[in-house]
Amino acid sequence: MKILIVSDIHGNYHALDCVLKNVRHDKLICCGDIAVDYPFPEQCIDVLMDNCDHICFGNSDYIIAHDQKASDYIGKKYAHLAEDLNKVTELTRHLISQDSMAFLRELPQECRFELDDISFYMNHTGPNMPFNHYLDLNTPYPELAKYYQDIQAEIIFTGHTHIPYVKKIRDKVLINPGSVGEPRDGDPRASYATFDTSTGQIELGRLEYEISNTWQALKELGYPSYSLHCLKNGVLPDKSENDSS
């Protein structure tokens, strides 16, 4: 069985659509952050409602669904984008139907399941971890081990960093597929991962997709420039468009 793992779609329907149509899979897993930052959250939610086998909420989904301010959940890493993130959050709320909002509110924070006698655990950030904390490529091994020491699973799926990686944590394997819709590792192509339950093979993949429709919609709807910057460059800007310094 081939499992396709995606995360951090962020309303970028064309990136998600490209991956789903071009990567053969038997099961689809999503580690959250379906909405915010790009202008097609409703379409992304529709696709996942119809096709996703296991899905959990991400910080952006939680903020949207529970009428929170994005700036209340960010750390120093993205503090310079606080005002822009609040603006995008409000724009996104007007693009999501009530049914889709209800879907986001009902998503679990974590999922546990078995496929082909392999135990899996998934969430967006890390077990019992605040939204503004990131387990990224440079997270020390002891810290990773601490967060996952009580998780009873052979394979762990996670997201949030927007950067793909695979790590071995004692007897567990941690797979982060990166971001389908908003990569932040300098490569703007859609990022994903696959796991083959019959062979144990893990693959991290990238696909180029057409961005012109997304670019046009961002401009027409008045999205902050960071969304345009990340769409084109695969990394967030160092400054907000409101920062004149």
Buried (B, 14 or more C-beta within 10 A) or exposed (E): EBBBBBBBBBBBBBBBBBBBEEBEBEBBBBBBBBBBBBBBBBBBBBBBEEBBBBBBBBBBBBBBBEEBEBBEBBEEEBEBBBBBBBBBBEBBBEBBEEEBBEBBEEBEBBBBBEBEEBBBBBBBBBBEBEBBBBBBEEBEEEEBEEBBEEBEBBBBBBBBBBBBBBBEBEEBBBBBBBBBBBBBBEBBBBBBBBBBBEEEEBEBBBBEBEBEEBBEBBEEBEBBBBBBBBBEBBBBBEEBBEEEE
